[in-house]
Structures are given as C-alpha cells and as structure tokens.
Amino acid sequence: MDILNSKFLEGFVRVTDDAFKKGWHERNGGNYSYRIKCEEAESVMDSFSFDREFTPIGVDVPNLAGEYFLVTGSGKFMRNVILDPAANICVIQVDETGKNYRIVWGLTEGGRPTSELPTHLMNHSIKKELTGGRHRVILHSHPTNLIALTYVLENNSDFFTRKLWEGSTECLVVFPDGVGILPWMVPGTDEIGQATATDMQKHSLVLWPFHGVFGSGPTLDETFGLIDTAEKSAEVLVKVYSMGGMKQTITREELIALGKRFGVTPMQSALDLYQ
C-alpha cells in the first residue's frame, strides 16, 4: 500500500489540519509525532527507502529501537501538511541501539524532522514504558487560552490543575492525573526535553509557560481531545476572570463525586489544595 493511502497517515494529516484551524499553530509553531504500529509499518514498507545515513538523536532511547515514527518537519507550516503531506512530514526509523535515526519517507523538498525530536522521543520512551506500549502519540501545540493563563495564574501544577477542573466539568474525567508545569526554558534543548519527560511520568499533559503544551495519549483522537478539552476549560476561565472572577465553582466534594461516577482517581494534591 502507498503510505499516502494509509489510514494512520490520513488521521495524522486530519489532526494537523484540525489543530491549525483551531489556531494552535501559527507559522511553523508546534510539532507532532506518532509511533507507528508494526502492522501499519509493514503494510506501507514499499513506500520506504533505506538508503539514508543514520543521524544521532542526541538522546538514548533503547526501548524505541527499531521503531518507526511519523513526525512533522522542522520549519514546516502545519497548514501545509494537508496540501502536501510528503513535503511536510516524514517517517523516521530508530536504529537498533536507540541512539540514531534515519528518514525513510517524506520531506521530499528537503529538511529534517522537528527540532524537538529528542524531546518527543524521550517522552515516547517514558510513555511506552509507563503504559505498556498503549501511548503512541505526542502532540506539541500552542493553544491560545492555555498560554494566556500561564501569565495570570500561579504556575503551580496543583493550582493550575484545580482551576482547569473547575473550568469545565469533563476535565477531571479526561485528565484526572492533572497538568504538569515547567519553569520557562529555551525550547529544543536537552534540558527542557528531560524536564518534560520527568513530568510525563506523572501527567499526560505538560504546560510550557508562555509557550504551549505537550500532550500524550494512545491515539491521535484521544491526544487531540485531551488538549482540546484543557483548552476549552482555559477559554472558559479566561472569560470568567475577564468578567470579574468566580462567584461560585465546582466544589471539592463535587469533584470527588465526579471521580467516583466515572471511575477515575483525581490527582490528590490538586483535590486537597483547598476545600
């Protein structure tokens, strides 16, 4: 099968377009990656070329050895992915040591994978281990309202999580493990990649203040939905604070009842932050 006709690539392209239309990806902002299933890779193997040299990743990810990833290109505009996928995204293969990668498809007009590739692969490595291989998607986007809140709310994981839970009833159900928050760091560095991977051990959503968010999930739809849900709550909170602040909200007891009804365990430190 031609990879351009595969369902996993079509889904990847659709998500990039949906996110661009939501305003999450100005210019070449943001980057996505998907760990391709073995059967999916095998079905499109005829589209791959293995004549390129391996390039150092910059980090060691031995549990990803031999894996294939669909990745957005560095400097590529998300709005153009749907117009010409082969020019704007690529498939990479990690070598058997987990230290190097090579492009086996895509970026037909030149280029390389996202500059955040080490961060993506570090987080794929963590999530593969923690979820028994269930998580396959890492999305990094720039949702306007989540970014705006990092300027006005205390950049504390417990506090930010609690406010997002209060901003929309479904938030506690969608991300009961809360939201991680890093201090501001230069993007594309080993430092921010490692810090994100550390927080990803506890959360599936990690905020980079004044910049954007990293989300992890088992499928493209679920990971997109995770970010979309948090951003919807952030939009509500932006409007609430603009109207003078909360006069009432979802209480601690109501959040506990919500968790029991949907069979999820809320992040205890956020739940206990205040009554």
N, C-alpha and C positions, 0 to 999 in steps of 0.2 A: 504494500500500500504506500502511496505517496504521503509523506508526513503532512502535507497541506490538506489532505482529506481526512486526517485522523480526528477523532472526537476530542482527544486531550488537547491538541493544538487549537482546535476551534474554540474549546472552552477557555483556554488561556487568552486567546485573542478577544473573546467576548468580554472577559473580565477587565482587560486593559482598556477597552473602549467604554465600558460602563463607568469605570473609575475616572477616566478622563472627562466624561460628560458630567460627572458629579463635581468637577472642579478640583480633584485631588492631585492633578499632575500638570502644573504649569511647566512650560518649556520642556526640558528633559528631566524634570524632577521625578523622583521615585524609581523603584526597581522591583521586579518580581522574579520569583523562581519556583519551579515545580519539580519535585523528584519523581521522575517517570517510572511507572511500574514496569517490571520485567517484561510482561506480556505486551505492553504498549511499545516498548523499545524494540522488541523482536518483530512486531508487526510492521515497523517502518524502517527496518535495518537497511533496506535497499536505498533509502534516501541519504544514508550516512556515508561520509568519506573519512578514511582514517589515515590520510597522508600528511597531516599537520604534525608538527613537533609538540611535545608536551611543554607546558609553561608552569613554573611554580605558582601554587595558590597563594602562598605566604603564610598559611597555617596548616597544621597536620590534622586530617580528619580520617583516620584509618577505618572507621566504621562506615564510611561512604565509598570505600574502594570499589572501583568498577561500576559505580552508579552513573546514570545519565540524568542530566538536569536541563529543563527548558528555562532559559534565562533571558531577560531583556538586555539590550546592548547599551554600553556606556555612551552617553551623549545622544542617545536616540530619543525621539519625542514619542510619548505614549500615544498621542493622537494619530501617529502614522503607522502604528502596528497593524491596524485593521486594513489599511490601504496596501501594505506590502510587508507581510509577516517575515518573509525570508530576508529582507534587508534590515530589519529592525530587532529581531530576536535570534537566538541561536540555541542549539543543543550542545552541551559540553559533556565530556566523559572524564570522570576522575580515574586516575591510574591506580594500579594495584597496591601502591604504597599509601595512597590517600594524601600525597603531598603535591601532586601536579594535576593539571587538566589540559585537555585539548578541545578545540571546536571541531565537531563532526558534522554540523549542518548549520546553515544560516549565515547572517551578516554578509550577504552576498556583495555588498558595496564596500566592504571593509569594516574594520573596527574590532572591538573586543567586548567581552561580557562586562556587565555593570562594574563600576569601580568598587561597589560594595560587595563584590563576590566573596571575599574572605568572611565578612560578617554573615552573609547568607549561609555559607557552608558551615560555619561554626554553629549557627543556630539550627540548621538542618541536622547536624550531628547530635546536638543536645536533644532535640525533639524526637529524633528517631530512637534514641536510647530510652528516653523517658516514656514514650508512648508505645513502645514495642513495634515501631515502624508505622503506626497509624498516621502521624502527621507527615504531610508531603509538601506543604505549601508555606512559603514565606512571602508576605506582601509588605512592601515599604511604600507608604503614600503620605501625602501632605494634606490631610483633611482640615479645612479652614477653622472650624469651630473648636476642634480639639487643640489646635495650635494656639488659638486665641485664649483659651482657658489657662494655658501654661503661663500666661502673662499676669493673670489676676488671681488664680487660686494658689494656695500653698503647694509647692511641688514636692508633695509627700505622697507616697503610694497609698497609705491608708485613707488619707483625707480625699485624695482625688478619686479613688475607687468609690468611697461612700457617696460623694456628690454625684458621680455618674449613675450609681444605683438609684439614687433619689430622682435623677432627671428623667428616667424612663423605667417603668415597671419591669420590662423584659430584660433589662441589663443584668440584674443579678442572676437570672436564669442563663443568659448567654455567656457571661464571663464571671462565674462565681469565684474564680481564682484571682479576681481583681486585676489591677493595672499596675505594671511596674513603671517607675520613672527614673531616668538617669539625670545626673547633672549635665549641663551643656558640655559637649565635646565636639572636636573637629570631626566631621563625617569622613568615612573612608579610611580611618586609622585602625590599627590593631587594638588600640585602647578602647574605642567605642564598640568594636566588634566583640571583644571579650566581655565588656560590661553588659552588653545586650544579652549575650549568651548566658551570663550569670543570672540575670533577671528572668530569662526564659525558662530557667529551671523551676521557677515558681509561678510564672504567669504566661499566658498566651498572647498578651497584648502589652507592649512596652513603648512608652512615650519618650521621644527625644524632645525636650522642651525647646520651643521657638522654632521647631523644625518639622516634626512629623511623627509617625507611628510605625512600629513593626508589629505585624500580626502573624500568628502561626496557626495552622489548622490541618485537618485531614484532607479536605477537598478545596477546590477553588471557590465554590459557592459558600461553603461554611466560613472560610477565612475572610472572603469579601464581606459576608454578612456580619462577622464579628466586628470588623472595623466600621461598617455601615451603622450598626446598632450603637456603638460607642459615639460615633459622630452625630447621630440623631439626638442622643441624650445631651451631648455637648451643645448642639444648636438650641435645644430647649433651655439649657442653663444660661447660655448667652442672652437669650431673650428675657429670662426671669431676672437675671442680675441687672439687665438694662431697664427693667420695669420697677426696680427698687428692691429686689431681693425676695427671698422666700418668706411667705407668711405662714405656710404650712408645708409639710412634706411627708414622705413615706417614713413611718417610724421604724425603730429597731425591731419592735415586736412584729410589725407587718412584714419586714424583710425576712425575719425568721420564719414566719408563716409561709411566705412565698417560697423559700428554700425547701421547706417540708413538702409543700404541694407538688413541686416539680422535681423532687428527689436530688437536689444539689446541696453541696456543703459550702456555704459562703465563707469567704476569707475572714477568719475570726478577728484578726486585728482591726479590720475595717468595720466589722459589725460592732465591736466593743468600743469604738472610738468615742462615741457619745451616745446617750440614750435617745 
